[in-house]
Amino acid sequence: MSAKKLKLGLPKGSLQDATLDLFAKAGFHFSIRERSYFPSIDDDELEAILIRAQEMARYVEDGAFDCGLTGKDWIIETGAKVVEVADLVYSKASMRPVRWVLAVPENSTITSAKDLQGKRIATEVVNITKAYLRKHKVKADVEFSWGATEVKPPDLADAIVEVTETGNSLRANKLRIVETILESNTKFIANKAAWNDKWKREKIENMAMLLAGAINAQGKVGLKFNIRKTDFDRVAPTLPALRNPTVASLSNAEWVAVEIIVEEKIVRKIIPNLKRAGAEGIFEYEINKLIY
């Protein structure tokens, strides 16, 4: 068993499942018992704890964790001084950033920041909201929301600042987005002392590379096929690839084996075209990691 340990903070809550799926594709397999905050991991050099993303940056800064995953929003909100190792653009429902937006009831007269003067705003990101108001030279009452923020207007608040991926929840609660205040994505962060430790830094960098590779592979697949050289020369200009297709000679000098990586959504067009061009032995395979 390794004597060295890297303490990793994993986000509990809405990002938990997406994060564990991402780690699995990166090659790190966690097992979590019901109601446990201490996942087991198939890596003796890792020790993980589940903690709310909202608290992660502060705990990493204080050294409770060597590294962890949290949102750019919570780094800004807490003002934590951490090393931002990598951007990992994924969220609970998609592979894209989330937005913190100013939202009001559909029939509200508020149409811009200046209309917030003297109003009450409910939000979980109090510091981010106050900074937004200062930027627009507006004074308003900002109160912390413990949850269910969408239901507070109009009786408990005039406006809210809430996080959204699609805006569906806001629309379902008859709210209208006025403005995007902040765009955020998940970040892999490290404690400064851990980052200056040679062994820990290499472990963190390796993990960041594999996690980024797992994200890069999302929505992509590999295609392999055999084709006559003369036919390949004709279809080669139409084939998408990261750089150029990989082409290998076969025992039959008239044929080559070709391999490409493409967006999965266009495979349904590529395969029929390849077949019509004379390709044989076409097969598609999944990709877990793609390192650029």
SEMARPA-597913 format. One record per residue (C-alpha): residue in one letter; x, y, z. Coordinates in nm, 3 decimals, padded with zeros to 5 digits, always signed. Each point is the difference from the previous one (the first is absolute). Layout:
<node type="A" px="X" py="Y" pz="Z"/>
...
//
This chain:
<node type="M" px="+00.000" py="+00.000" pz="+00.000"/>
<node type="S" px="+00.133" py="+00.343" pz="-00.092"/>
<node type="A" px="+00.118" py="+00.216" pz="+00.289"/>
<node type="K" px="-00.073" py="+00.316" pz="-00.197"/>
<node type="K" px="-00.354" py="+00.135" pz="-00.020"/>
<node type="L" px="-00.166" py="+00.274" pz="-00.199"/>
<node type="K" px="-00.313" py="+00.135" pz="+00.166"/>
<node type="L" px="-00.269" py="+00.066" pz="-00.260"/>
<node type="G" px="-00.325" py="+00.186" pz="+00.052"/>
<node type="L" px="-00.294" py="-00.114" pz="-00.215"/>
<node type="P" px="-00.312" py="+00.215" pz="-00.037"/>
<node type="K" px="-00.305" py="-00.144" pz="+00.172"/>
<node type="G" px="-00.346" py="+00.084" pz="-00.130"/>
<node type="S" px="-00.102" py="+00.095" pz="-00.353"/>
<node type="L" px="+00.347" py="-00.051" pz="-00.149"/>
<node type="Q" px="+00.072" py="-00.329" pz="+00.178"/>
<node type="D" px="-00.123" py="-00.251" pz="-00.258"/>
<node type="A" px="+00.146" py="+00.189" pz="-00.296"/>
<node type="T" px="+00.335" py="+00.030" pz="+00.182"/>
<node type="L" px="+00.018" py="-00.369" pz="+00.087"/>
<node type="D" px="-00.085" py="-00.091" pz="-00.359"/>
<node type="L" px="+00.276" py="+00.230" pz="-00.122"/>
<node type="F" px="+00.255" py="-00.152" pz="+00.239"/>
<node type="A" px="-00.100" py="-00.351" pz="-00.111"/>
<node type="K" px="+00.069" py="+00.092" pz="-00.364"/>
<node type="A" px="+00.331" py="+00.148" pz="+00.111"/>
<node type="G" px="+00.088" py="-00.334" pz="+00.161"/>
<node type="F" px="-00.082" py="+00.068" pz="+00.367"/>
<node type="H" px="-00.282" py="-00.217" pz="+00.133"/>
<node type="F" px="-00.170" py="+00.107" pz="+00.322"/>
<node type="S" px="-00.242" py="-00.204" pz="+00.208"/>
<node type="I" px="-00.235" py="+00.182" pz="+00.236"/>
<node type="R" px="-00.214" py="-00.165" pz="+00.263"/>
<node type="E" px="-00.340" py="+00.150" pz="+00.071"/>
<node type="R" px="+00.024" py="+00.311" pz="+00.222"/>
<node type="S" px="+00.380" py="-00.026" pz="+00.011"/>
<node type="Y" px="+00.224" py="+00.300" pz="-00.059"/>
<node type="F" px="+00.316" py="-00.208" pz="-00.042"/>
<node type="P" px="+00.016" py="-00.174" pz="-00.341"/>
<node type="S" px="+00.237" py="-00.290" pz="-00.053"/>
<node type="I" px="+00.226" py="+00.022" pz="-00.303"/>
<node type="D" px="+00.210" py="-00.245" pz="-00.202"/>
<node type="D" px="+00.310" py="+00.214" pz="+00.055"/>
<node type="D" px="+00.193" py="-00.040" pz="+00.326"/>
<node type="E" px="+00.150" py="+00.346" pz="-00.044"/>
<node type="L" px="-00.338" py="+00.176" pz="+00.012"/>
<node type="E" px="-00.224" py="+00.081" pz="+00.294"/>
<node type="A" px="-00.333" py="+00.161" pz="-00.085"/>
<node type="I" px="-00.275" py="+00.177" pz="+00.191"/>
<node type="L" px="-00.334" py="+00.128" pz="-00.128"/>
<node type="I" px="-00.071" py="+00.362" pz="+00.091"/>
<node type="R" px="-00.230" py="+00.269" pz="-00.135"/>
<node type="A" px="+00.147" py="+00.187" pz="-00.297"/>
<node type="Q" px="-00.089" py="+00.325" pz="+00.176"/>
<node type="E" px="+00.253" py="-00.080" pz="+00.275"/>
<node type="M" px="+00.269" py="-00.167" pz="-00.208"/>
<node type="A" px="+00.221" py="+00.299" pz="-00.086"/>
<node type="R" px="+00.028" py="+00.106" pz="+00.365"/>
<node type="Y" px="+00.097" py="-00.350" pz="+00.115"/>
<node type="V" px="+00.259" py="-00.031" pz="-00.278"/>
<node type="E" px="+00.142" py="+00.340" pz="+00.091"/>
<node type="D" px="+00.025" py="-00.101" pz="+00.368"/>
<node type="G" px="+00.174" py="-00.328" pz="-00.086"/>
<node type="A" px="-00.276" py="-00.239" pz="+00.108"/>
<node type="F" px="+00.022" py="-00.126" pz="-00.359"/>
<node type="D" px="+00.302" py="+00.001" pz="-00.230"/>
<node type="C" px="-00.230" py="+00.045" pz="-00.298"/>
<node type="G" px="-00.364" py="-00.009" pz="-00.097"/>
<node type="L" px="-00.267" py="+00.086" pz="-00.251"/>
<node type="T" px="-00.228" py="+00.299" pz="+00.031"/>
<node type="G" px="-00.148" py="+00.274" pz="-00.210"/>
<node type="K" px="+00.167" py="+00.321" pz="-00.107"/>
<node type="D" px="-00.302" py="+00.167" pz="+00.163"/>
<node type="W" px="+00.083" py="-00.137" pz="+00.347"/>
<node type="I" px="+00.366" py="+00.099" pz="-00.029"/>
<node type="I" px="-00.114" py="+00.356" pz="-00.069"/>
<node type="E" px="-00.275" py="-00.006" pz="+00.262"/>
<node type="T" px="+00.231" py="-00.118" pz="+00.281"/>
<node type="G" px="+00.305" py="+00.197" pz="-00.116"/>
<node type="A" px="+00.214" py="-00.310" pz="+00.057"/>
<node type="K" px="+00.366" py="+00.015" pz="-00.101"/>
<node type="V" px="+00.060" py="-00.326" pz="-00.184"/>
<node type="V" px="+00.187" py="-00.125" pz="-00.305"/>
<node type="E" px="-00.235" py="-00.043" pz="-00.296"/>
<node type="V" px="+00.148" py="-00.309" pz="-00.163"/>
<node type="A" px="-00.247" py="-00.065" pz="-00.281"/>
<node type="D" px="-00.334" py="+00.101" pz="-00.147"/>
<node type="L" px="-00.237" py="-00.295" pz="-00.015"/>
<node type="V" px="-00.304" py="+00.112" pz="-00.194"/>
<node type="Y" px="-00.281" py="-00.228" pz="+00.110"/>
<node type="S" px="-00.308" py="+00.033" pz="+00.217"/>
<node type="K" px="-00.272" py="-00.222" pz="+00.146"/>
<node type="A" px="-00.200" py="-00.024" pz="-00.323"/>
<node type="S" px="+00.233" py="+00.100" pz="-00.282"/>
<node type="M" px="+00.357" py="+00.062" pz="-00.113"/>
<node type="R" px="-00.031" py="+00.378" pz="+00.004"/>
<node type="P" px="+00.041" py="+00.287" pz="+00.249"/>
<node type="V" px="-00.277" py="+00.112" pz="+00.233"/>
<node type="R" px="-00.124" py="+00.358" pz="+00.043"/>
<node type="W" px="-00.089" py="+00.207" pz="+00.303"/>
<node type="V" px="-00.283" py="+00.221" pz="-00.115"/>
<node type="L" px="-00.210" py="+00.284" pz="+00.134"/>
<node type="A" px="-00.362" py="-00.114" pz="-00.027"/>
<node type="V" px="-00.330" py="+00.168" pz="+00.084"/>
<node type="P" px="-00.372" py="-00.089" pz="-00.029"/>
<node type="E" px="-00.129" py="+00.006" pz="-00.356"/>
<node type="N" px="-00.217" py="+00.307" pz="+00.073"/>
<node type="S" px="+00.272" py="+00.191" pz="+00.190"/>
<node type="T" px="+00.091" py="+00.352" pz="-00.110"/>
<node type="I" px="+00.370" py="-00.077" pz="+00.059"/>
<node type="T" px="+00.183" py="-00.007" pz="-00.332"/>
<node type="S" px="+00.358" py="+00.094" pz="+00.096"/>
<node type="A" px="+00.238" py="+00.034" pz="+00.294"/>
<node type="K" px="-00.101" py="+00.362" pz="+00.065"/>
<node type="D" px="-00.356" py="-00.114" pz="+00.074"/>
<node type="L" px="+00.127" py="-00.194" pz="+00.303"/>
<node type="Q" px="+00.053" py="+00.318" pz="+00.204"/>
<node type="G" px="-00.153" py="-00.057" pz="+00.344"/>
<node type="K" px="-00.126" py="-00.347" pz="-00.091"/>
<node type="R" px="+00.047" py="-00.331" pz="+00.182"/>
<node type="I" px="+00.207" py="-00.272" pz="-00.171"/>
<node type="A" px="+00.021" py="-00.361" pz="+00.120"/>
<node type="T" px="+00.300" py="-00.210" pz="-00.098"/>
<node type="E" px="+00.254" py="-00.256" pz="+00.115"/>
<node type="V" px="+00.288" py="+00.206" pz="-00.144"/>
<node type="V" px="-00.024" py="+00.311" pz="+00.217"/>
<node type="N" px="+00.351" py="+00.131" pz="-00.068"/>
<node type="I" px="-00.027" py="-00.045" pz="-00.377"/>
<node type="T" px="-00.335" py="+00.179" pz="+00.001"/>
<node type="K" px="+00.130" py="+00.288" pz="+00.211"/>
<node type="A" px="+00.295" py="+00.040" pz="-00.237"/>
<node type="Y" px="-00.245" py="+00.011" pz="-00.292"/>
<node type="L" px="-00.201" py="+00.275" pz="+00.172"/>
<node type="R" px="+00.314" py="+00.202" pz="+00.079"/>
<node type="K" px="+00.104" py="-00.024" pz="-00.365"/>
<node type="H" px="-00.333" py="+00.157" pz="-00.100"/>
<node type="K" px="+00.002" py="+00.247" pz="+00.294"/>
<node type="V" px="-00.327" py="-00.135" pz="+00.136"/>
<node type="K" px="-00.096" py="-00.048" pz="+00.364"/>
<node type="A" px="-00.231" py="-00.290" pz="+00.080"/>
<node type="D" px="-00.066" py="-00.244" pz="+00.282"/>
<node type="V" px="+00.175" py="-00.331" pz="-00.072"/>
<node type="E" px="-00.102" py="-00.291" pz="+00.222"/>
<node type="F" px="+00.138" py="-00.353" pz="+00.011"/>
<node type="S" px="-00.234" py="-00.268" pz="-00.128"/>
<node type="W" px="+00.018" py="-00.345" pz="+00.154"/>
<node type="G" px="-00.168" py="-00.162" pz="-00.299"/>
<node type="A" px="-00.319" py="-00.003" pz="-00.207"/>
<node type="T" px="+00.102" py="+00.346" pz="-00.119"/>
<node type="E" px="-00.228" py="-00.013" pz="-00.306"/>
<node type="V" px="-00.316" py="+00.006" pz="+00.213"/>
<node type="K" px="+00.088" py="+00.318" pz="+00.192"/>
<node type="P" px="-00.109" py="+00.267" pz="-00.253"/>
<node type="P" px="-00.215" py="+00.197" pz="+00.021"/>
<node type="D" px="-00.109" py="-00.041" pz="+00.366"/>
<node type="L" px="+00.338" py="-00.060" pz="+00.167"/>
<node type="A" px="+00.229" py="+00.176" pz="-00.249"/>
<node type="D" px="-00.022" py="+00.236" pz="-00.295"/>
<node type="A" px="+00.269" py="-00.187" pz="-00.192"/>
<node type="I" px="+00.235" py="-00.294" pz="+00.033"/>
<node type="V" px="+00.348" py="-00.087" pz="-00.119"/>
<node type="E" px="-00.006" py="-00.371" pz="-00.078"/>
<node type="V" px="+00.207" py="-00.257" pz="-00.185"/>
<node type="T" px="-00.138" py="-00.163" pz="-00.314"/>
<node type="E" px="+00.108" py="-00.227" pz="-00.284"/>
<node type="T" px="-00.306" py="+00.016" pz="-00.223"/>
<node type="G" px="-00.232" py="+00.254" pz="+00.165"/>
<node type="N" px="-00.278" py="-00.260" pz="+00.013"/>
<node type="S" px="-00.046" py="+00.016" pz="+00.377"/>
<node type="L" px="-00.024" py="+00.378" pz="-00.009"/>
<node type="R" px="-00.260" py="-00.006" pz="-00.276"/>
<node type="A" px="-00.196" py="-00.267" pz="+00.186"/>
<node type="N" px="-00.021" py="+00.238" pz="+00.297"/>
<node type="K" px="-00.116" py="+00.286" pz="-00.225"/>
<node type="L" px="+00.330" py="+00.188" pz="+00.026"/>
<node type="R" px="+00.170" py="+00.206" pz="-00.269"/>
<node type="I" px="+00.379" py="+00.031" pz="-00.041"/>
<node type="V" px="+00.112" py="+00.363" pz="-00.002"/>
<node type="E" px="+00.375" py="-00.045" pz="-00.031"/>
<node type="T" px="+00.281" py="-00.251" pz="+00.040"/>
<node type="I" px="+00.220" py="+00.106" pz="+00.290"/>
<node type="L" px="+00.266" py="-00.272" pz="-00.016"/>
<node type="E" px="+00.082" py="-00.300" pz="-00.216"/>
<node type="S" px="+00.161" py="-00.283" pz="+00.196"/>
<node type="N" px="+00.150" py="-00.344" pz="-00.056"/>
<node type="T" px="+00.158" py="-00.265" pz="+00.216"/>
<node type="K" px="+00.365" py="+00.050" pz="+00.088"/>
<node type="F" px="+00.259" py="-00.239" pz="+00.135"/>
<node type="I" px="+00.175" py="+00.192" pz="+00.278"/>
<node type="A" px="+00.294" py="-00.064" pz="+00.231"/>
<node type="N" px="+00.134" py="+00.122" pz="+00.329"/>
<node type="K" px="+00.310" py="+00.218" pz="-00.048"/>
<node type="A" px="+00.217" py="-00.211" pz="+00.232"/>
<node type="A" px="-00.108" py="-00.322" pz="-00.175"/>
<node type="W" px="+00.076" py="+00.159" pz="-00.337"/>
<node type="N" px="+00.355" py="+00.073" pz="+00.117"/>
<node type="D" px="+00.051" py="-00.361" pz="+00.110"/>
<node type="K" px="+00.163" py="-00.188" pz="-00.291"/>
<node type="W" px="-00.180" py="-00.333" pz="+00.051"/>
<node type="K" px="-00.340" py="+00.155" pz="+00.062"/>
<node type="R" px="+00.030" py="+00.239" pz="-00.293"/>
<node type="E" px="+00.084" py="-00.281" pz="-00.242"/>
<node type="K" px="-00.293" py="-00.205" pz="+00.131"/>
<node type="I" px="-00.234" py="+00.299" pz="-00.036"/>
<node type="E" px="+00.126" py="+00.083" pz="-00.351"/>
<node type="N" px="-00.039" py="-00.363" pz="-00.110"/>
<node type="M" px="-00.355" py="-00.009" pz="+00.132"/>
<node type="A" px="-00.085" py="+00.332" pz="-00.167"/>
<node type="M" px="+00.134" py="-00.129" pz="-00.333"/>
<node type="L" px="-00.212" py="-00.315" pz="+00.017"/>
<node type="L" px="-00.314" py="+00.189" pz="+00.106"/>
<node type="A" px="+00.047" py="+00.247" pz="-00.286"/>
<node type="G" px="+00.053" py="-00.296" pz="-00.233"/>
<node type="A" px="-00.330" py="-00.152" pz="+00.113"/>
<node type="I" px="-00.177" py="+00.328" pz="-00.073"/>
<node type="N" px="+00.168" py="+00.030" pz="-00.340"/>
<node type="A" px="-00.131" py="-00.346" pz="-00.088"/>
<node type="Q" px="-00.362" py="+00.088" pz="+00.072"/>
<node type="G" px="-00.210" py="-00.031" pz="-00.315"/>
<node type="K" px="+00.285" py="-00.150" pz="-00.204"/>
<node type="V" px="+00.053" py="-00.351" pz="-00.135"/>
<node type="G" px="+00.263" py="-00.184" pz="-00.198"/>
<node type="L" px="-00.060" py="-00.152" pz="-00.343"/>
<node type="K" px="+00.213" py="-00.268" pz="-00.166"/>
<node type="F" px="-00.042" py="-00.143" pz="-00.346"/>
<node type="N" px="+00.184" py="-00.162" pz="-00.290"/>
<node type="I" px="-00.011" py="+00.153" pz="-00.347"/>
<node type="R" px="+00.180" py="-00.020" pz="-00.333"/>
<node type="K" px="+00.269" py="+00.265" pz="-00.039"/>
<node type="T" px="-00.161" py="+00.137" pz="-00.313"/>
<node type="D" px="-00.336" py="+00.034" pz="+00.175"/>
<node type="F" px="+00.160" py="+00.153" pz="+00.308"/>
<node type="D" px="+00.172" py="+00.270" pz="-00.207"/>
<node type="R" px="-00.345" py="+00.097" pz="-00.126"/>
<node type="V" px="-00.174" py="+00.018" pz="+00.342"/>
<node type="A" px="+00.293" py="+00.124" pz="+00.214"/>
<node type="P" px="-00.074" py="+00.372" pz="-00.053"/>
<node type="T" px="-00.354" py="-00.049" pz="+00.138"/>
<node type="L" px="+00.106" py="-00.179" pz="+00.320"/>
<node type="P" px="+00.008" py="+00.203" pz="+00.323"/>
<node type="A" px="+00.280" py="-00.079" pz="+00.243"/>
<node type="L" px="+00.190" py="+00.164" pz="+00.286"/>
<node type="R" px="+00.292" py="+00.061" pz="-00.233"/>
<node type="N" px="+00.031" py="-00.254" pz="-00.281"/>
<node type="P" px="-00.138" py="-00.354" pz="-00.025"/>
<node type="T" px="+00.230" py="-00.277" pz="+00.120"/>
<node type="V" px="+00.077" py="-00.223" pz="-00.298"/>
<node type="A" px="+00.177" py="-00.338" pz="+00.021"/>
<node type="S" px="+00.098" py="-00.241" pz="-00.274"/>
<node type="L" px="-00.160" py="-00.345" pz="-00.021"/>
<node type="S" px="+00.149" py="-00.327" pz="-00.128"/>
<node type="N" px="-00.193" py="+00.066" pz="-00.319"/>
<node type="A" px="+00.191" py="+00.296" pz="-00.142"/>
<node type="E" px="-00.312" py="+00.132" pz="-00.172"/>
<node type="W" px="-00.177" py="+00.055" pz="+00.335"/>
<node type="V" px="+00.059" py="+00.218" pz="+00.308"/>
<node type="A" px="-00.140" py="+00.009" pz="+00.354"/>
<node type="V" px="-00.129" py="+00.342" pz="+00.105"/>
<node type="E" px="-00.080" py="+00.134" pz="+00.347"/>
<node type="I" px="-00.165" py="+00.334" pz="+00.085"/>
<node type="I" px="-00.152" py="+00.169" pz="+00.306"/>
<node type="V" px="-00.320" py="+00.190" pz="-00.068"/>
<node type="E" px="-00.304" py="+00.154" pz="+00.166"/>
<node type="E" px="-00.249" py="-00.277" pz="+00.070"/>
<node type="K" px="-00.289" py="+00.205" pz="-00.138"/>
<node type="I" px="+00.143" py="-00.009" pz="-00.353"/>
<node type="V" px="+00.079" py="-00.372" pz="-00.011"/>
<node type="R" px="-00.345" py="-00.076" pz="-00.141"/>
<node type="K" px="+00.101" py="+00.195" pz="-00.312"/>
<node type="I" px="+00.359" py="-00.120" pz="-00.024"/>
<node type="I" px="-00.056" py="-00.377" pz="+00.018"/>
<node type="P" px="-00.247" py="-00.023" pz="-00.293"/>
<node type="N" px="+00.231" py="+00.219" pz="-00.209"/>
<node type="L" px="+00.300" py="-00.221" pz="+00.082"/>
<node type="K" px="-00.193" py="-00.313" pz="-00.088"/>
<node type="R" px="-00.106" py="+00.145" pz="-00.335"/>
<node type="A" px="+00.365" py="+00.096" pz="-00.064"/>
<node type="G" px="+00.106" py="-00.363" pz="+00.038"/>
<node type="A" px="+00.108" py="-00.013" pz="+00.365"/>
<node type="E" px="-00.024" py="-00.334" pz="+00.184"/>
<node type="G" px="+00.032" py="-00.117" pz="+00.360"/>
<node type="I" px="-00.130" py="+00.331" pz="+00.131"/>
<node type="F" px="-00.032" py="+00.012" pz="+00.376"/>
<node type="E" px="-00.064" py="+00.270" pz="+00.258"/>
<node type="Y" px="+00.139" py="+00.007" pz="+00.354"/>
<node type="E" px="-00.039" py="+00.217" pz="+00.308"/>
<node type="I" px="+00.275" py="+00.228" pz="+00.129"/>
<node type="N" px="+00.048" py="+00.059" pz="+00.372"/>
<node type="K" px="+00.289" py="+00.244" pz="-00.019"/>
<node type="L" px="+00.137" py="+00.226" pz="-00.270"/>
<node type="I" px="+00.325" py="+00.184" pz="+00.079"/>
<node type="Y" px="+00.086" py="+00.282" pz="-00.236"/>
//
